Amino acid sequence: MKDQKKQVFNILNILVIMGSPHKGTTYRACEELRHCIEQEIPVEFEYLWLMDVNLLSCKGCGLCFTRGEKSCPNLDESHLIEQKMQQADAIIFASPVYALNVTGQMKVFIDRFSYNFHRPQFFDKKAFILTTTAILGHKDVLKYLEMVAGLWGFDIAGKMGLVTPDPLPDYRKDENQKVIKKSAKKFISAFRQERRKSPSLKDVIIFHGQRGSFRQLKDISPFDYHYWKDNGWFEDGINYFIDIPVNPLYHAIGMIVEWFSARQVQKDLRENLG
């Protein structure tokens, strides 16, 4: 509890992964969110503009899964981005809605770091999801980015979707201000929690489904296998990625999923060998 309070009152380092190609509505929404948070706790925002970094598109070779991310043939700045993510206390994933989805810059980022879906690592980090749209699509983008961050291990500390047509009507401006203030309070509250909330049924199913699969893939995907093994996730009595209470019913369902997952992978491997 003391460490938790100390973290709250120290300066929180927040990294904004900015998917917008320019300083527009999404950037202004981030700044308004920052202003609201600063009223309660000291924060330091750092913007990482994806349009300005050397981040190459994923080639789909799969080497990051089988041999590790350092085997990626793309020689870019992904390792520097990951360092910044590791050094931050929280990440804001920010993207306007483009063609009913995230921007191209944000999608390249997600693809480039897709090994985190197999080897989640950000369990000690908070994540906040932010999107803006002129008309619609914000709900789908929020859902997608929340799923990505959650599967990478982040504790979701809030999300915010703003409808910002141009010109912006006064009533819409007032509504957005309320949303921003409410989201800021939720974000701050997440840092004041003693521990993260228990995993959902979906979270537990994903954990056990992956465990059932990766246990069988020592020869096919050795890097994934050893990552799980080294983290102790294959050991008996482990109910989730981190030591946190899991609903017993969720655990029982997860074990069934794990059994089916392992069985299916074993079947596929036998057929491939045959």
C-alpha positions as CSV (number, residue, x, y, z in Angstrom):
1,M,0.0,0.0,0.0
2,K,2.9,2.4,0.8
3,D,4.5,1.8,-2.6
4,Q,1.1,2.4,-4.3
5,K,0.7,5.8,-2.5
6,K,4.3,6.7,-3.3
7,Q,3.7,6.1,-7.0
8,V,0.6,8.3,-7.0
9,F,2.3,11.3,-5.5
10,N,5.5,11.0,-7.5
11,I,5.5,12.3,-11.0
12,L,3.8,9.8,-13.3
13,N,5.6,9.3,-16.6
14,I,3.0,8.9,-19.3
15,L,3.9,7.9,-22.8
16,V,1.4,8.8,-25.5
17,I,1.7,6.5,-28.6
18,M,0.2,8.9,-31.1
19,G,-1.3,7.4,-34.2
20,S,-2.4,10.7,-35.7
21,P,-0.3,12.0,-38.6
22,H,-0.7,15.6,-37.4
23,K,-1.4,17.8,-34.4
24,G,-5.2,17.8,-34.7
25,T,-8.2,16.8,-32.7
26,T,-6.7,13.7,-31.1
27,Y,-3.6,15.7,-29.9
28,R,-5.8,18.4,-28.5
29,A,-8.0,15.8,-26.7
30,C,-4.8,14.3,-25.2
31,E,-3.7,17.8,-24.0
32,E,-7.1,18.4,-22.4
33,L,-6.9,15.0,-20.7
34,R,-3.5,15.9,-19.4
35,H,-4.7,19.2,-18.0
36,C,-7.5,17.5,-16.1
37,I,-5.1,14.8,-14.7
38,E,-2.6,17.5,-13.6
39,Q,-5.3,19.0,-11.4
40,E,-5.0,16.0,-9.2
41,I,-1.6,14.3,-9.6
42,P,1.7,15.4,-11.1
43,V,2.3,13.9,-14.5
44,E,4.8,14.2,-17.3
45,F,3.6,13.5,-20.8
46,E,5.9,12.4,-23.6
47,Y,4.5,12.1,-27.1
48,L,5.8,9.5,-29.4
49,W,4.6,10.4,-32.9
50,L,4.5,7.2,-34.9
51,M,4.7,9.3,-38.1
52,D,8.2,10.5,-37.0
53,V,9.8,7.2,-36.1
54,N,11.5,4.7,-38.3
55,L,9.1,1.8,-37.9
56,L,8.9,-0.6,-40.9
57,S,5.8,-2.6,-41.8
58,C,5.7,-6.2,-40.6
59,K,6.9,-8.7,-43.2
60,G,4.8,-11.6,-41.8
61,C,7.8,-13.9,-41.5
62,G,6.9,-15.1,-38.0
63,L,10.5,-15.0,-36.8
64,C,9.5,-12.9,-33.8
65,F,7.3,-15.8,-32.6
66,T,9.7,-18.6,-33.3
67,R,13.1,-17.0,-32.6
68,G,12.3,-13.8,-30.8
69,E,11.8,-10.2,-31.7
70,K,15.6,-9.6,-32.1
71,S,15.5,-11.9,-35.1
72,C,13.2,-9.6,-37.0
73,P,14.7,-8.7,-40.4
74,N,13.4,-5.1,-40.1
75,L,16.2,-2.8,-39.0
76,D,14.2,0.1,-37.5
77,E,13.6,1.8,-34.2
78,S,11.2,-0.7,-32.6
79,H,13.7,-1.5,-29.8
80,L,13.8,2.2,-28.8
81,I,10.0,2.4,-28.7
82,E,9.8,-0.7,-26.5
83,Q,12.4,0.9,-24.2
84,K,10.2,4.0,-23.8
85,M,7.2,1.8,-23.1
86,Q,9.1,-0.1,-20.4
87,Q,10.2,3.1,-18.8
88,A,6.8,4.7,-18.6
89,D,4.3,4.3,-15.8
90,A,1.4,4.3,-18.2
91,I,0.7,4.4,-22.0
92,I,-2.0,6.3,-23.8
93,F,-2.8,4.6,-27.1
94,A,-4.2,7.5,-29.2
95,S,-5.6,7.3,-32.7
96,P,-8.3,9.1,-34.7
97,V,-10.7,7.0,-36.6
98,Y,-9.6,6.5,-40.2
99,A,-11.9,4.4,-42.5
100,L,-13.7,3.0,-39.4
101,N,-10.4,1.8,-37.9
102,V,-7.1,3.0,-36.4
103,T,-4.8,5.0,-38.6
104,G,-2.2,3.3,-40.8
105,Q,0.6,4.4,-38.5
106,M,-1.1,2.8,-35.5
107,K,-1.7,-0.4,-37.3
108,V,1.9,-0.7,-38.4
109,F,2.9,-0.2,-34.7
110,I,0.5,-2.9,-33.6
111,D,1.7,-5.3,-36.3
112,R,5.3,-4.6,-35.5
113,F,4.8,-5.4,-31.8
114,S,2.5,-8.4,-32.4
115,Y,4.9,-10.8,-30.6
116,N,3.4,-9.3,-27.4
117,F,0.2,-11.2,-28.2
118,H,2.2,-14.4,-27.6
119,R,4.5,-13.1,-24.9
120,P,2.7,-10.4,-22.9
121,Q,5.0,-8.4,-20.7
122,F,3.4,-5.1,-19.6
123,F,1.6,-6.3,-16.5
124,D,3.0,-3.5,-14.3
125,K,1.8,-0.8,-16.7
126,K,-1.5,1.1,-17.0
127,A,-3.0,1.8,-20.4
128,F,-5.5,4.4,-21.5
129,I,-7.3,4.3,-24.8
130,L,-8.2,7.5,-26.7
131,T,-9.9,8.0,-30.0
132,T,-11.7,10.8,-31.9
133,T,-14.0,10.7,-34.8
134,A,-15.9,13.2,-36.9
135,I,-19.0,11.0,-37.1
136,L,-18.7,7.3,-36.0
137,G,-16.4,4.3,-35.6
138,H,-15.0,5.4,-32.2
139,K,-16.7,2.5,-30.3
140,D,-15.1,-0.1,-32.6
141,V,-11.7,1.5,-32.4
142,L,-11.9,1.8,-28.6
143,K,-12.8,-1.9,-28.4
144,Y,-10.0,-2.9,-30.7
145,L,-7.3,-0.9,-28.9
146,E,-8.5,-2.0,-25.5
147,M,-8.3,-5.6,-26.7
148,V,-4.7,-5.1,-28.0
149,A,-3.5,-3.4,-24.8
150,G,-5.1,-6.0,-22.6
151,L,-3.6,-8.9,-24.5
152,W,-0.2,-7.3,-24.2
153,G,-0.6,-7.4,-20.4
154,F,-1.6,-3.8,-19.7
155,D,-4.1,-2.9,-16.9
156,I,-6.7,-0.8,-18.7
157,A,-7.1,2.4,-16.7
158,G,-9.8,4.0,-18.8
159,K,-10.9,4.8,-22.3
160,M,-12.3,7.9,-24.1
161,G,-14.0,8.3,-27.4
162,L,-14.9,11.8,-28.6
163,V,-17.2,12.8,-31.5
164,T,-15.6,15.9,-32.9
165,P,-17.3,17.1,-36.1
166,D,-16.0,20.2,-37.8
167,P,-17.4,22.7,-37.0
168,L,-17.9,21.5,-33.5
169,P,-21.4,22.5,-32.1
170,D,-21.4,24.0,-28.6
171,Y,-23.5,21.2,-27.2
172,R,-21.0,18.6,-28.4
173,K,-18.2,20.6,-27.0
174,D,-19.8,20.6,-23.6
175,E,-20.5,16.8,-23.8
176,N,-16.9,16.1,-24.7
177,Q,-15.6,18.2,-21.8
178,K,-17.7,16.1,-19.4
179,V,-16.4,12.9,-21.0
180,I,-12.8,14.1,-20.6
181,K,-13.2,15.1,-17.0
182,K,-14.9,11.8,-16.2
183,S,-12.2,9.8,-18.0
184,A,-9.4,11.7,-16.1
185,K,-11.0,10.8,-12.8
186,K,-11.2,7.2,-13.7
187,F,-7.6,7.2,-14.8
188,I,-6.5,8.8,-11.6
189,S,-8.6,6.3,-9.6
190,A,-6.9,3.4,-11.4
191,F,-3.5,4.5,-10.0
192,R,-4.9,4.7,-6.5
193,Q,-6.2,1.2,-6.5
194,E,-4.2,-1.2,-4.3
195,R,-4.2,-3.9,-7.1
196,R,-5.6,-4.5,-10.5
197,K,-9.0,-6.0,-10.9
198,S,-9.5,-9.7,-11.3
199,P,-9.4,-11.1,-14.9
200,S,-12.6,-11.5,-16.8
201,L,-13.8,-14.8,-18.2
202,K,-12.4,-13.9,-21.6
203,D,-9.0,-13.1,-20.0
204,V,-8.9,-16.4,-18.2
205,I,-9.9,-18.3,-21.4
206,I,-7.2,-16.6,-23.4
207,F,-4.6,-17.5,-20.8
208,H,-5.5,-21.2,-20.6
209,G,-6.0,-21.4,-24.4
210,Q,-2.5,-20.1,-25.0
211,R,-1.0,-22.3,-22.2
212,G,-2.6,-25.4,-23.8
213,S,-1.1,-24.4,-27.2
214,F,2.4,-23.3,-26.2
215,R,3.0,-26.3,-24.0
216,Q,3.0,-28.3,-27.3
217,L,5.1,-26.0,-29.3
218,K,8.6,-26.5,-27.9
219,D,10.0,-27.5,-31.3
220,I,7.8,-25.4,-33.5
221,S,7.9,-22.1,-31.6
222,P,10.8,-22.5,-29.1
223,F,11.0,-18.8,-28.1
224,D,7.4,-18.6,-27.2
225,Y,7.6,-21.9,-25.3
226,H,10.6,-20.9,-23.2
227,Y,9.2,-17.5,-22.5
228,W,6.1,-19.1,-21.0
229,K,8.2,-21.8,-19.2
230,D,10.7,-19.2,-17.8
231,N,7.8,-17.1,-16.4
232,G,6.4,-20.2,-14.6
233,W,3.1,-20.1,-16.5
234,F,3.2,-23.9,-17.3
235,E,3.5,-24.8,-13.6
236,D,0.6,-26.5,-11.8
237,G,-1.5,-24.2,-9.7
238,I,-1.0,-21.2,-11.9
239,N,-4.3,-19.7,-12.7
240,Y,-3.3,-16.6,-14.6
241,F,-0.3,-14.5,-15.8
242,I,0.0,-12.7,-12.5
243,D,-0.8,-13.6,-8.9
244,I,-4.3,-12.3,-8.7
245,P,-7.6,-13.8,-7.5
246,V,-9.4,-15.7,-10.3
247,N,-13.1,-16.6,-10.2
248,P,-13.2,-20.4,-9.6
249,L,-15.9,-20.9,-12.2
250,Y,-13.8,-19.0,-14.7
251,H,-10.8,-21.1,-13.8
252,A,-12.8,-24.3,-14.4
253,I,-13.9,-23.2,-17.8
254,G,-10.4,-22.1,-18.6
255,M,-9.0,-25.6,-17.8
256,I,-11.6,-27.1,-20.2
257,V,-10.5,-24.7,-22.9
258,E,-6.8,-25.5,-22.2
259,W,-7.5,-29.2,-22.6
260,F,-9.2,-28.7,-25.9
261,S,-6.5,-26.3,-27.1
262,A,-3.7,-28.8,-26.3
263,R,-5.6,-31.6,-27.9
264,Q,-6.2,-29.6,-31.1
265,V,-2.5,-28.6,-31.4
266,Q,-1.4,-32.2,-30.8
267,K,-3.7,-33.4,-33.6
268,D,-2.4,-30.7,-36.0
269,L,1.2,-31.6,-35.2
270,R,0.5,-35.3,-35.8
271,E,-1.1,-34.6,-39.2
272,N,1.8,-32.3,-40.2
273,L,4.3,-35.0,-39.3
274,G,2.3,-37.7,-41.0
